[in-house]
């Protein structure tokens, strides 16, 4: 069974521990990249990362998304929603389905 992790600032992620997810507080780029790389290489199937943390290490996330696992999913933090997480999910759906399912020709 794969494990699930959450990376980001402590205030944004501590509640996920109550759901049984492994939390990894990190705030600076070096720390975020180190934890993300370690988690990706050690049995984590899903890694949730706050949008703010993801903004610090975009190139690493792109590189890791070329792998089958882990799935890296951006989530909003306490500072608010930037829309990057929703855009990432939308892009994944477009890639899987082959078209923008939300596009309306009306």
Secondary structure as UniProt FT lines:
FT   STRAND          3..8
FT   HELIX           10..13
FT   HELIX           14..19
FT   STRAND          22..25
FT   HELIX           29..41
FT   TURN            42..43
FT   STRAND          44..50
FT   HELIX           51..56
FT   HELIX           58..64
FT   TURN            65..66
FT   STRAND          71..75
FT   TURN            78..79
FT   HELIX           84..97
FT   TURN            101..102
//
